[in-house]
C-alpha cells in the first residue's frame, strides 16, 4: 500500500516584522581572544590486556606495531609468528588547552581502528600525541574507562553502549606548552558569530567602561583592543575585567528545519507578518492485492497469481488560519497543531511564509 501526499498552502502577508529584544550577554560568551585557543592532539598506540577481544590476524598493522615495539625492547619476533588476541591498535586524541604547562595532565579519548570487538579491561601503552605541526606535545598511558561492555560469544552475546571507544581521565602528561598569541600591548576579540551590530556594541561598551577610546571595530567579526597604561603590567586582570562586561547581543533570528526527521527548532519570539494560511491535504491511496487464479479440473491451464490494483483519492477540507499583527511563529505552530497539521505540513507552510516574505527570521534547512 502506498500513500502519496499533496499539500496546498496559500500565504498572504503584509506589514513589517518586529524584532524581539534580547538581554545583556557577557563579552566572554560572545567572543574569544585571538591566538588563545585549544589545540587538538592525535596519536597512534596499542591497547593490551584484552580478554581475547583484540584485533584478529587480518589487521596487519596492529601485529606490525607490536613487533616494532618488541624490537625496540631487544626482542625480535617475525610478524608472521605472532597470533595475539589481547592487543588492539587504537587512535588516541586529546585537547591541549591554552597556557597548559609541562607536567599538566589532560584527558584522552581512545578508539579502536582495527577489528577489535571490545577494549574492556585494556591498558593503553605509552603513546606520543602530536599537534598539527607534527611535534610531540604530550604522552598518554593508562587503563581505559569504557562505560560499556561486551559479554558472551558469537550469537550468544550482549552489548551495552559502545565497547570499542573509551577515555582515560588525566591520562596524558603535557611535555611541551602549546604556542599561543601574545597579549602584551593589544589584543583582538573574535566574535563567535559575526555581526556588525554586536561588534559595534562591544566596542562602545569597552570604551564606556574604561572611559577611553581603546577599542575599535575592524569588521563584523573582530574588535581590536589596546591595553590601557593602568593594566600594562597586568594583562590577565585586564582580560578578566573585559570579559565581565555585558552587551545586548544582536543576532539573526533563525528557524531550523530538519526535513528528514520532521524536527523544527525555533525561538519563541520569532515574529511573522499579519498572515492568512489556507491548508488542505489530498491523499492518493494505491492498493495492490494478489488473487490466485485456479484452472478447472483436468484442464490444460496453470495456476497463476493475478494482481488487482485499486486507486482511491481523498481530499480533506481546507482549513483557514488568520494571525494578527505581533503574532509569532509559536502562535502559528499552535494554530496548525489545533487543526491536525503534521510536522512536515508545518515545514512546508514555513517555507511558503519565507517565500512570501512573511517570516521575520532566517529559515535554515539542515
N, C-alpha and C positions, 0 to 999 in steps of 0.2 A: 504494500500500500504506500503510495507516495502523496505528499501534500505539497502543493505549490502555492505559497502565499503571495498576495499582491497587496500593496499598501498605497492608499490615497491620502495625501496630506496637502491641504491648502492653507497658505500662510499669508496674512495681510498685516502690515505693520506701518507705524508712523511714530513721530516724536523721538527725541534723543534719549539714550540711556543715561542713568545717573550712577557715577562711580561710588562704591561703598567706602566709607572711611576706614583707615587702618590705625592700629595702635602703635605706640613707640616701641622700637626694637633696638637692642644694643648693637653697637657697631661690631662687636665681637661675633655676633650671629650673622651679620651681613657681609663681612669682608675678612680676608686674611692678609697677612703681611707677606709681600713678595719675597721669595727666597727662603722663607721659613715654612717648611712643609715636611710631610712624611716621605720616606724613601723605601720603595719595595725591594725586597731581597729574595733571592731564589738559589736553590742548591739541589744537588742530586746525591742521594745516600742510600744506605741499606738498613733495613729493619730486621733484626734477628730475634730468636726466641719464640717464634710462632709454633703452634701445635699442629704442624702438618698442613697449614693453610697458606703457605708461601707460594712463590712462583713455581710453575712447572717447567719441564725441560725445554719447552718451546720458547720460553722467554730467555733468549740468548744473553741479553745484556746484563741480567742480574747475575748469571753464572760468571760471566767475564769480569764483572765488577768484584765479585768475591775472590776470584783467582788473583786479580791485580792487588787486592788488599793483602791477601795471604803472602804474595811475593814480596811486598814491602816489609813484611814481618819475618822474612827469611824462610818461608815455606813455599816450595814450588810444586804446584799441582796442576796437571793438564785440565783444561776446561771440560774435555770430554769424559773425564773420570769422575766428575762431580755430579751427584744427584742429591741435592739438598732441598727439602720441602719446608724448612723452617726459616727461610730467608726471602725477603721481598724487596724489590727495587722501588724506591719512592722518590717523589719530588717534595722538597721542603720549601715553604715560603714563610716570610716574616715581614713585618713593617718596622723600619728603623725610624723612631721619632726624631724630630729636630733636637739638637743640643744633647743627645744621648752620648755619654762619655764612656771611655774604656772601662770595662768592668760592670757596666749596667746590664741588666737582664731584660729580655723581651720574650714574648710568646711566639711559638712557631706552630704552623699547621703542616701536617704530613698527609700525603695522599699516594696510594699505590698507582704505579704506572704499568705494571705487568698484569698477569692473570691471577694474582693472589686473591683468595676469596675472603680473607679477613686478616686484619692487623691486630686482633685482640691479643693482649699479653706481650706485644712486641716492644723491643728496645731499639731506639734509633742510635746507630753508631755515629761517631764524630763526623760531622758534615759541615763543609765550608759554605757560607752564604754570601753570595756576590751581588753587587749592585749592577746598574745598567752599564757602568763603565768597566765592568769586569774585575774590579778589585774586591778582595775579601774584607767585609766589614764585621762579620760575626761568625761564630761557630756554634753548632747546635748538637745536643746529645741528651738522651734520657728516655724514660719509659713513656709510652703513649697512653693518653686517656681518650677512649672512643665514645662512650655513651651509647654503645651498641654492642650486639653480639650475634654470633652465628653458631647455632647448635645443631648437631646431627650431621648426617652424611647423605649425599645424593638426593634421592626423592624424599627421604625422611629427615627434613631439616626445618629449622625455624630461624628466621632472620628478623632482628629488631633494629630499626633505624638503619644507619649506613656504616657497615663494619670495615670499609676499605679507606676511611679517612679519619684522622684524629688530631688532637692537639697536645702540645707539651707546654704547660704554663711555665713561664720563666725558663724555658728550655734552651735559650741561646744566650751567649755572653758576647757583648759588644767588644770588639777588638780595636776598631778604629772609629772615631767620631765621624758622623756624616757631615759633608760640606753644607754650609748654609750661607745665606746672604748677609751682608753687613747691615747693622742698624745704627751705625755711627753717622751723625750729621743729618741724615734724612732717611726716609723710608717711603714705601709705596703701598697703598691699600688696594688689593684686588677684590672687586665685588664678586660674590658668588653668582649673582645674576645681574648681567649688565643692564643698567637703566640710567638714563641721563638725569631724571628727576631725583632718584635716590642718591646718585653720586653728588649732585649739587647740594642736596640737603645735608649729606655727611660733611661736605666742605664747610657749609655755613655753621653747622653745629660745632665743629672743631674750632673754627675761628672765633665764634662767640664765647666758647668755654674758656679758651686761653687768652681771649681779648687781644689777639694779634693775628695778622694775616699770614699764618704758617701753612695753610692747606690750599691746594689748588686742584681743580678738576681737570684732568688731562683728557679723558674721554668717558664714555658711558660705563667703563669697567675699571677705571683707575683713578685714584686720588693720591697726589703727591703731597707728602707732609714733611716739613722741616722741623727738626727737634729744636725747641726754643733753648736759649742760653741757660735758663734755670735748670734744665734737665740734661745739659750737655754731658755731664759725667754720670747720669743716671738714666740711660735709655730704657732699661726694663721698667722703671717706675713710670716713665712717660707713656710707654705702651699700655701698661695696666690702667693708667688714667684715661687713655684714649679709648680703650675697649669698653669702658663703663658708660660712655656717652650713649644716649638714645636718640634715635631719629624716627620720623614717620616714613617707613618704607613704602615706596610706590611700585607696585608690580602689576603686570598684566593679568587680569582675571582669566582663568582657564577652566574649560570643561574637558575632562579626559574621558575618552570613549575607547573601550576595548570591545570591538565588534565580534571577536572570536568567542568571548565568554559572555557577552551581553552585560558587561560591567560599565557603570557610569559613575565617575567621581567628579564632584563639583563643589564650589564654595556655596555657603548658604545665602550670600548676598550678591550673587551674580544677577545683574539686572537685565530685563528684557523690555522691549518697547510694548506699548499697548498693542495687543495682538489677538487675532481670532484664528483658531485652528479647527479645521474640519477633518475628522479622522474616520475612515471606514476601512473594512477589510474584505477582500474577496479570496476565498479558498477554493481551489480546484482539487478534488479527490479523484485519483486514478487508482482503481482497484482491479486486481487481476486474480481470478480463481482458476483452478485447473480441474477439469472433469475428465473422467475416464470413459472412452468410447469402446464398448464391448461388442464384438461381432456376433451375429446369430449362430446358434449351434450348427455344426457341420458345414459352415460356410468357409470360404477361402480368405476371409478378411483377417486382419490382425488387430490386436488391442492397441489403442493409441490414446495419448493424453492430449486433450484439446484445451487450450487456454481460452478463458472467457473474460473479456475486459469491459469494465463499466466506468463511465466518467460522470461525476456529479459535481456541479458548481453551486456554491453557496456564498451569497454576498450579504454581509452584515449591514445594518442600518448605520449611516454616517452619524457621528457624534460631533457636536459643535461646542468649542470651549472659547470663552472670551475672557481675557485678563486685562484689568485696568492699568493705568499709569502707576509705576512704582512696584509692579509685580516682579518677582524673582523667578529664577529657574526652578527653585524648590517649589514655589506655588504651582508652576506649570506641571511638574512631575507629579505632585499630589493630585492635581485635577485629572491627569492622564491615568493615574492608578485607579481613580474613582470610576472611570469608565471601562476599566479592564484592559488597558493597553499593556503590552509586554515590553520588556527592556529593549528589544530590537525595534519595536514601534517607536519608543521614546528616542532611540538613537536616530532613526530616520527623520523624526519631526525636528530634532535639534539640528540636523544637517539642513533641513528646509529653512529653519529660522536663521541660520548663519548665511545661507544663500540669499535670503530676503533682506539681510542687514538688520535683523531684529534682535540678534543675540549680542549682548554687551560684553562679550568675552571671546577669547581665542578658543576655537574648537580643535582639539588635538586628538587625532585617532592613532592609537598605538596597536 
